[in-house]
Amino acid sequence: MIEHEEVQNNQRLPFYFYYDNKVMQPEHWHQGIELNYLIKGKDLRFALEGQTYHFNSGDIWLVNRRQIHSASGEAGEWEYGGVNY
């Protein structure tokens, strides 16, 4: 089942900032736009609407609202952050 991720924006700011070090993210979607930045890691596999994209440290990518997406990668050290609008 594909989850709807409900993002709670900061009351003082019109966006939600996140930081994580777990690369495995199951399929999900949300109402807002998501901007991602891979700080550390190699060959992050990002599935977006049936297409798989590969990202490495320093890459930035955007996910439009209501697009189904997920992430996976080999075991290792990961760091990434992003913003949901």
JOBELDA-V182396 format. One record per residue. N is the residue number from 0. OMEGA is omega in degrees with one decimal (* if undefined). NEAR is the number of other ideal C-beta (glycine too) atoms within 12 Angstrom. D_FIRST is the distance of its C-alpha to the first C-alpha in Angstrom with 1 decimal. Layout:
n & omega & near & d_first
N & OMEGA & NEAR & D_FIRST
N & OMEGA & NEAR & D_FIRST
This chain:
n & omega & near & d_first
0 & -179.7 & 8 & 0.0
1 & -176.3 & 17 & 3.8
2 & 169.7 & 14 & 6.3
3 & 179.0 & 16 & 9.7
4 & 178.9 & 25 & 12.4
5 & -176.7 & 13 & 15.4
6 & 178.9 & 24 & 18.5
7 & 178.9 & 15 & 21.7
8 & 173.7 & 18 & 24.7
9 & -177.7 & 14 & 28.0
10 & -178.0 & 8 & 30.3
11 & -177.5 & 7 & 33.1
12 & -177.5 & 12 & 31.2
13 & -179.7 & 14 & 29.0
14 & 177.8 & 19 & 26.4
15 & 177.7 & 25 & 24.5
16 & 177.2 & 21 & 25.6
17 & 177.1 & 24 & 23.6
18 & -179.2 & 17 & 24.7
19 & 176.0 & 21 & 22.8
20 & 175.7 & 18 & 23.7
21 & -174.7 & 19 & 20.4
22 & -176.2 & 28 & 19.3
23 & 177.1 & 21 & 15.9
24 & -179.9 & 31 & 13.3
25 & 178.7 & 18 & 9.6
26 & 177.4 & 22 & 8.1
27 & 176.9 & 25 & 8.8
28 & 176.2 & 28 & 11.4
29 & -174.4 & 28 & 14.3
30 & -174.4 & 20 & 17.3
31 & 175.9 & 25 & 19.9
32 & -178.9 & 23 & 21.3
33 & 176.0 & 34 & 20.9
34 & -175.1 & 23 & 23.8
35 & 177.0 & 32 & 23.4
36 & 178.2 & 25 & 26.3
37 & -177.5 & 32 & 26.3
38 & -176.3 & 23 & 29.2
39 & 179.0 & 22 & 29.3
40 & -176.7 & 32 & 27.6
41 & 177.7 & 21 & 27.8
42 & 169.8 & 21 & 25.5
43 & 178.2 & 36 & 22.3
44 & -175.8 & 23 & 19.9
45 & 179.8 & 34 & 17.9
46 & -177.4 & 26 & 15.5
47 & 178.1 & 26 & 15.7
48 & 176.2 & 17 & 14.8
49 & 177.6 & 11 & 15.2
50 & 176.8 & 15 & 18.4
51 & 178.5 & 17 & 19.1
52 & -178.5 & 24 & 21.8
53 & -178.5 & 20 & 23.9
54 & 178.9 & 30 & 25.3
55 & -179.3 & 22 & 28.1
56 & 179.2 & 19 & 30.0
57 & -179.3 & 16 & 31.3
58 & 177.4 & 22 & 28.7
59 & 176.4 & 21 & 27.3
60 & -174.7 & 25 & 24.6
61 & 174.7 & 22 & 23.1
62 & -179.4 & 33 & 19.7
63 & -179.8 & 19 & 20.1
64 & 177.1 & 19 & 18.4
65 & 175.7 & 18 & 15.1
66 & 178.3 & 25 & 14.6
67 & -178.1 & 24 & 11.3
68 & 178.0 & 34 & 12.6
69 & 179.6 & 27 & 12.5
70 & 176.1 & 31 & 15.6
71 & 179.3 & 24 & 17.1
72 & 178.6 & 29 & 20.7
73 & 176.7 & 14 & 23.3
74 & -179.4 & 12 & 24.5
75 & 179.6 & 18 & 27.0
76 & -177.8 & 16 & 28.0
77 & 170.9 & 27 & 25.8
78 & 174.8 & 23 & 26.4
79 & 179.7 & 33 & 24.9
80 & 179.8 & 21 & 25.0
81 & -178.7 & 32 & 24.2
82 & 171.1 & 24 & 24.4
83 & 179.4 & 29 & 22.0
84 & * & 21 & 24.1
